[in-house]
Amino acid sequence: MDPTRYRPSSEALLRRLLKGEELPAIHPLVDVNNCLSVTLAIPSCVMAEGTVEAPIRLRRGGEGERMDSLRGDFDLAGKPLLSDARGPFGTPITDSRRVAVGESTSTAWIVAYLPAGEDPAAVYSVLDDGLLSRVARRSASFVSE
């Protein structure tokens, strides 16, 4: 992929922080996902529970394959993507509207796109290091404002 055209979600978030901007408080589950992505400097995605069906596969997008993403119509040709029985639903760049967390979402799955050979314990370590409680406090103050 052209790195100047398609940036992983983690890079977009990190660039925002380097410019001195804050991460927006969107939804507690999205906020946890964004903090995890920034902390580990890896793309990750959050999917509302019940929006995907087994089996889930990580594969390369086929020629002409497209997805209704959070950024609009998205060409998947040659890009790494997650798909399920219903088709593509996420990439390290953007996710589909089908799996998006909504206002009433209370349970979700998070996928971290770790480099090959990376120990998945890093994800658990970040979450166990108080990230969940910090994001919950931040989100609670955002909701009450």
C-alpha positions in Angstrom: 0.0 0.0 0.0 1.1 3.6 -0.6 2.1 4.8 2.9 1.4 8.4 2.0 -2.2 7.6 0.9 -3.1 4.8 3.4 -2.0 5.3 7.0 -2.7 2.7 9.7 -5.1 3.9 12.3 -2.4 4.0 14.9 -0.3 6.3 12.8 -3.1 8.7 12.3 -3.7 8.8 16.0 0.0 9.3 16.8 0.3 12.1 14.3 -2.6 13.9 16.0 -0.9 13.6 19.4 2.4 14.8 17.9 0.7 17.9 16.7 -0.4 18.6 20.2 -4.0 17.6 19.7 -5.9 15.4 22.1 -7.6 12.1 21.3 -11.3 12.8 21.2 -13.6 11.1 23.7 -16.0 9.2 21.4 -17.3 6.2 23.3 -15.7 4.3 26.2 -15.0 1.2 24.0 -13.6 3.3 21.1 -11.5 5.3 23.6 -10.0 2.1 25.0 -9.2 0.9 21.5 -7.6 4.2 20.5 -5.5 4.3 23.7 -4.4 0.7 23.1 -3.4 1.6 19.6 -1.4 4.6 20.6 0.3 2.9 23.6 1.5 0.0 21.5 1.9 2.0 18.2 -0.1 -0.7 16.3 -3.4 -0.5 14.5 -6.4 -2.0 16.3 -10.1 -2.1 15.8 -13.2 -2.4 18.0 -16.3 -4.2 16.8 -19.6 -4.2 18.5 -20.5 -7.6 19.8 -22.8 -9.6 17.6 -21.7 -7.8 14.4 -19.4 -10.6 13.1 -19.8 -14.3 12.4 -17.3 -17.1 12.6 -15.1 -17.9 11.0 -13.0 -14.8 11.0 -10.0 -14.6 8.7 -7.1 -12.2 8.1 -6.5 -12.1 4.3 -5.6 -9.9 1.4 -8.4 -8.0 -0.4 -9.3 -9.2 -3.9 -9.4 -7.1 -7.0 -12.6 -5.1 -7.1 -13.5 -5.9 -3.5 -14.9 -2.9 -1.6 -16.3 -2.1 1.9 -18.7 0.5 3.3 -16.2 1.9 5.8 -16.3 4.6 8.4 -14.5 6.7 5.7 -17.0 5.9 3.0 -16.6 3.5 0.1 -13.2 1.8 0.5 -11.2 -0.2 -2.1 -9.8 -3.3 -0.5 -7.7 -4.6 -3.4 -4.3 -5.8 -2.1 -4.9 -4.5 1.5 -4.8 -6.7 4.6 -8.4 -7.2 5.9 -10.5 -9.1 8.3 -13.5 -10.9 6.9 -16.2 -13.2 8.3 -19.1 -15.2 6.9 -20.7 -11.9 5.7 -17.6 -10.5 4.1 -14.9 -7.9 4.8 -15.4 -5.8 8.0 -12.1 -4.2 8.9 -8.6 -3.2 7.9 -5.6 -1.7 9.8 -6.7 1.5 8.2 -10.5 1.7 8.8 -13.4 -0.5 9.7 -16.8 -1.1 8.2 -20.0 0.6 9.3 -21.4 -2.9 9.9 -19.2 -3.5 13.0 -19.2 0.1 14.3 -19.8 0.7 18.0 -23.0 2.7 18.6 -24.3 4.7 21.4 -26.0 1.7 23.1 -23.1 -0.7 22.6 -21.9 -2.1 25.9 -19.8 -5.1 24.8 -17.3 -5.3 22.0 -14.3 -7.2 20.6 -10.9 -5.5 20.1 -8.5 -6.8 17.5 -4.8 -5.7 17.7 -2.8 -6.1 14.5 0.4 -7.2 16.1 3.6 -7.7 14.0 4.5 -11.3 13.3 6.3 -12.8 16.3 5.1 -10.1 18.7 4.0 -11.5 22.0 0.2 -10.9 22.5 0.9 -10.5 26.2 1.8 -6.9 25.4 -1.9 -6.2 24.8 -2.9 -7.7 28.1 -0.2 -5.9 29.9 -1.4 -2.5 28.6 -5.0 -3.3 29.5 -4.0 -4.5 33.0 -1.8 -1.4 33.5 -4.8 0.7 34.4 -5.7 1.7 30.9 -9.3 0.6 31.3 -9.9 2.5 34.5 -8.2 5.7 33.1 -10.3 5.6 30.0 -13.5 4.9 32.0 -12.8 8.0 34.2 -12.0 10.1 31.1 -15.2 8.9 29.4 -17.3 9.5 32.5 -16.2 13.1 32.7 -16.8 13.6 29.0 -20.3 12.3 29.2 -21.2 14.4 32.2 -20.0 17.7 30.6 
